[in-house]
Amino acid sequence: MVDLDPTANSALSDSDLMLQFESIGDNCELGLVQRLAGAEPLGLLRFAGTPLHALLSAMKARFEGIAEPAHIRVHEESGEYMVKLTKYDFYYHAHVKVGDMTPEAIHQQQCRTVGFLAQKLIGDLETPSKILVFRQNEPLSAGDLVDLRIALSAYGPGVLLWVREACSGHPPGTVDVADDRLMIGYVRRLAARENVPGLDLQSWLTVLRRAFALSSLSGTGRAAEARAAQSRLASTELRFGIEGNAAPSLGYGWSGTEPGYQWSVGERSLLTVRNPGDADEYWLEMEAIPFKAVPLVPHQRLDVRIGGTLVQSFDPLPRGTVGCVVPGHLVAGRETIDIVLDHPDAASPMLVSGDHDDRRLAVCFIRLALVCIPSG
């Protein structure tokens, strides 16, 4: 079994690592990550705003006509020049301030370079040596993902890394291997469109380093082995209920065990969990159901505290799985960690709905996990 810890390819510098990836949309976030890591690779879409529908149209047409002078427009915006490739609705910064060059000179320059970069991208798609990266702030539908993969496969056996925001089950810095041609990476946050420089560099570097390590397996047809390797994150996991393992971790504020779950009661409850290992940050994930009795108890608030520090407030707490980042200094050096859960909206079903249950119910817990977030 190959060890795919993100440090396994640490001999590769950040700047060299950046050269193993190429952006295919939908904005300049990866391009800025590459710049911050000290790399400046050439790429048609590296700094381009590239809506998915436009990308698919361009790929289907093999970028035909993209560099025709009539399809390249230069205009001023906020004191600098922008370039729009009107054939396929791509746009990007010319990185030239108004007054430093004339629009005509920029147009001539772009007519020369766009054609070259388009042919380079076609070559990279047909003979893939880089991992292709796509990100999008809006949810990407299953149909859109299928269309993108079909478009890529028409060129060659490229590997796609789809970058998303961390979510339940997917801590920042993790990478899932879907199959030999698709990986899904999770960063702490995707940069807002109006503030791309506000990107989270560290989680991007971690995702790219892990994806590069995993691609050595997934790209050779060993996707099952890669999936197994990427899932080995150190963690402490509790399962609540009669058949679970949470009982030794329970402090105050808990009701008795029930089949598959356990209620926190009153205004506060305590869990004491084992330290899963050394990490700069941790991901705390909880599968839970808040007690509600509309209209008197419309929601539950859940505050998570570790070492006296408020880590996250879920207000209101949704039904399902939620997660949050825990700073490493709250966990480091401790054999066990006390997690205090404040739930001030606890209420008795007997009082609010006439039920026979007189417990002050707050949140029904099914699972809780503390996971080491991989570092770059």
QUIJO-V238134 format. One record per residue. N is the residue number from 1. RES is the residue in one small letter. OMEGA is omega in degrees with one decimal (none if undefined). D_FIRST is the distance of its C-alpha to the first C-alpha in whole Angstrom. Layout:
# QUIJO-V238134
n->{N	N}
res->{RES	RES}
omega->{OMEGA	OMEGA}
d_first->{D_FIRST	D_FIRST}
This chain:
# QUIJO-V238134
n->{1	2	3	4	5	6	7	8	9	10	11	12	13	14	15	16	17	18	19	20	21	22	23	24	25	26	27	28	29	30	31	32	33	34	35	36	37	38	39	40	41	42	43	44	45	46	47	48	49	50	51	52	53	54	55	56	57	58	59	60	61	62	63	64	65	66	67	68	69	70	71	72	73	74	75	76	77	78	79	80	81	82	83	84	85	86	87	88	89	90	91	92	93	94	95	96	97	98	99	100	101	102	103	104	105	106	107	108	109	110	111	112	113	114	115	116	117	118	119	120	121	122	123	124	125	126	127	128	129	130	131	132	133	134	135	136	137	138	139	140	141	142	143	144	145	146	147	148	149	150	151	152	153	154	155	156	157	158	159	160	161	162	163	164	165	166	167	168	169	170	171	172	173	174	175	176	177	178	179	180	181	182	183	184	185	186	187	188	189	190	191	192	193	194	195	196	197	198	199	200	201	202	203	204	205	206	207	208	209	210	211	212	213	214	215	216	217	218	219	220	221	222	223	224	225	226	227	228	229	230	231	232	233	234	235	236	237	238	239	240	241	242	243	244	245	246	247	248	249	250	251	252	253	254	255	256	257	258	259	260	261	262	263	264	265	266	267	268	269	270	271	272	273	274	275	276	277	278	279	280	281	282	283	284	285	286	287	288	289	290	291	292	293	294	295	296	297	298	299	300	301	302	303	304	305	306	307	308	309	310	311	312	313	314	315	316	317	318	319	320	321	322	323	324	325	326	327	328	329	330	331	332	333	334	335	336	337	338	339	340	341	342	343	344	345	346	347	348	349	350	351	352	353	354	355	356	357	358	359	360	361	362	363	364	365	366	367	368	369	370	371	372	373	374	375	376}
res->{m	v	d	l	d	p	t	a	n	s	a	l	s	d	s	d	l	m	l	q	f	e	s	i	g	d	n	c	e	l	g	l	v	q	r	l	a	g	a	e	p	l	g	l	l	r	f	a	g	t	p	l	h	a	l	l	s	a	m	k	a	r	f	e	g	i	a	e	p	a	h	i	r	v	h	e	e	s	g	e	y	m	v	k	l	t	k	y	d	f	y	y	h	a	h	v	k	v	g	d	m	t	p	e	a	i	h	q	q	q	c	r	t	v	g	f	l	a	q	k	l	i	g	d	l	e	t	p	s	k	i	l	v	f	r	q	n	e	p	l	s	a	g	d	l	v	d	l	r	i	a	l	s	a	y	g	p	g	v	l	l	w	v	r	e	a	c	s	g	h	p	p	g	t	v	d	v	a	d	d	r	l	m	i	g	y	v	r	r	l	a	a	r	e	n	v	p	g	l	d	l	q	s	w	l	t	v	l	r	r	a	f	a	l	s	s	l	s	g	t	g	r	a	a	e	a	r	a	a	q	s	r	l	a	s	t	e	l	r	f	g	i	e	g	n	a	a	p	s	l	g	y	g	w	s	g	t	e	p	g	y	q	w	s	v	g	e	r	s	l	l	t	v	r	n	p	g	d	a	d	e	y	w	l	e	m	e	a	i	p	f	k	a	v	p	l	v	p	h	q	r	l	d	v	r	i	g	g	t	l	v	q	s	f	d	p	l	p	r	g	t	v	g	c	v	v	p	g	h	l	v	a	g	r	e	t	i	d	i	v	l	d	h	p	d	a	a	s	p	m	l	v	s	g	d	h	d	d	r	r	l	a	v	c	f	i	r	l	a	l	v	c	i	p	s	g}
omega->{-179.1	178.5	-177.9	168.9	-177.0	178.3	-176.5	177.8	-175.9	177.4	176.9	-179.1	178.5	-178.0	177.3	177.5	-177.3	-178.0	-179.6	-174.5	176.6	-179.6	169.6	174.6	1.2	173.8	-170.3	-173.7	177.6	178.5	177.9	174.7	179.1	179.8	-179.8	178.2	174.8	-179.6	179.3	179.1	175.3	178.7	-178.5	-173.8	-173.9	-179.3	-173.7	164.8	-169.2	177.0	-174.1	-179.3	178.8	178.0	-179.3	178.4	-179.8	-179.6	178.9	-179.3	-177.1	173.9	-178.4	175.6	-174.6	-175.2	177.4	-175.6	-178.4	-178.5	177.9	-178.1	179.5	178.4	179.9	174.8	177.5	173.9	176.5	-179.4	173.5	178.6	174.6	175.9	-166.4	-179.5	-176.5	173.7	171.4	177.2	-179.0	176.2	174.1	-177.0	177.4	178.4	177.0	-178.0	179.6	176.3	174.5	176.4	-179.7	179.5	178.0	179.6	178.5	179.0	-178.4	177.1	179.1	-171.1	-176.0	178.8	178.6	-177.6	177.2	178.4	176.9	179.3	177.7	177.7	178.6	177.8	-177.3	179.0	-170.0	171.6	179.0	172.7	-178.1	-173.0	174.6	174.9	-179.2	-179.3	-179.2	177.8	178.0	-177.2	178.0	179.6	178.3	179.5	177.5	179.1	179.1	-179.7	176.5	179.4	178.6	-177.2	177.9	179.1	-175.9	-175.2	-178.1	177.0	-178.7	170.9	177.5	-175.5	-178.3	173.2	175.7	-178.9	-177.7	179.9	-175.5	-179.2	175.6	177.3	-179.5	179.8	175.0	175.5	179.9	177.2	-175.5	-174.0	-175.5	169.7	178.1	-179.0	-174.7	175.6	-178.3	176.1	168.4	-178.7	175.1	-177.3	-178.7	-179.3	-178.4	176.3	177.3	-179.4	178.1	-172.3	-172.8	-178.9	173.8	179.9	179.9	179.0	-177.6	-179.9	178.3	179.9	178.7	177.9	-178.6	-177.6	177.9	174.7	-174.0	-179.9	179.5	175.5	-179.9	-175.6	-179.3	178.1	178.6	179.0	178.6	-177.5	-175.5	-176.9	-174.6	174.7	179.6	-177.7	169.6	-175.1	176.5	171.0	-175.8	176.6	-173.8	-177.2	-174.9	-178.2	-171.5	-171.1	-178.7	-177.0	-174.0	172.8	179.9	171.5	179.7	173.3	-179.2	-179.8	176.5	-175.9	174.7	-178.1	178.1	-178.1	162.8	-175.0	-178.3	-174.1	-176.2	175.2	-174.1	170.3	174.2	-173.5	178.4	174.8	-177.3	-179.4	-178.2	177.0	175.6	178.5	-179.9	177.3	177.9	-177.2	-177.2	171.2	-169.2	177.7	179.9	174.4	178.3	174.5	-177.2	8.8	-173.2	178.7	-174.9	-177.9	173.3	170.8	176.8	176.3	-179.1	179.5	175.3	-178.1	-179.6	-178.1	175.8	-178.7	-177.7	173.0	175.3	-173.7	3.5	175.3	178.7	173.5	178.4	-176.3	177.2	179.7	177.7	178.6	177.0	178.5	-174.9	-175.2	177.4	-176.4	-171.7	174.7	-179.1	177.6	176.4	-177.6	175.3	176.7	179.7	-179.2	177.1	179.1	-170.3	-177.0	179.0	-177.8	-179.9	175.8	179.6	-176.0	-172.7	-177.4	177.8	177.6	179.0	-176.3	-178.4	176.2	174.7	-173.8	178.0	-175.7	175.6	-177.8	178.0	-177.8	173.1	179.1	172.1	-169.2	173.3	175.7	179.7	179.1	-179.9	none}
d_first->{0	4	6	9	12	15	16	13	16	19	20	21	25	26	28	26	23	26	27	24	25	29	31	32	34	35	37	36	34	31	34	35	31	31	34	34	31	33	32	35	33	36	35	38	37	35	38	40	40	39	40	37	40	41	38	38	41	41	38	40	42	40	42	45	48	46	48	51	54	55	52	51	53	53	55	55	53	54	55	52	52	49	49	48	47	49	48	45	46	43	45	44	45	47	47	50	53	56	59	56	56	58	57	58	56	53	53	54	51	49	50	49	45	44	44	42	40	40	39	36	35	35	34	31	30	31	28	26	24	24	23	26	27	29	31	34	36	37	35	33	34	32	35	34	31	31	34	32	29	31	33	30	29	33	32	28	25	24	22	24	23	25	26	28	29	27	28	28	24	23	24	24	22	19	18	17	16	19	18	17	21	21	19	22	22	24	26	29	32	33	36	39	41	44	42	38	39	38	34	32	30	27	26	26	24	21	21	21	19	16	17	17	13	12	15	13	11	14	16	14	15	11	13	11	8	10	12	10	8	12	13	12	15	17	20	23	24	28	29	33	35	36	32	30	29	32	35	34	33	37	40	43	44	42	43	42	39	40	37	34	36	38	41	41	45	48	47	44	41	39	35	34	30	27	26	22	22	23	23	26	26	26	26	28	28	31	32	35	39	42	45	48	51	53	55	55	52	50	47	45	44	41	41	38	38	36	38	41	40	40	37	37	40	40	43	44	40	39	38	34	31	32	30	31	30	31	31	29	32	33	30	29	30	31	30	31	32	35	35	39	39	43	44	48	49	48	51	52	52	56	57	56	56	58	55	55	52	54	50	50	47	44	41	39	35	33	29	29	26	25	22	21	22	19	21	22}
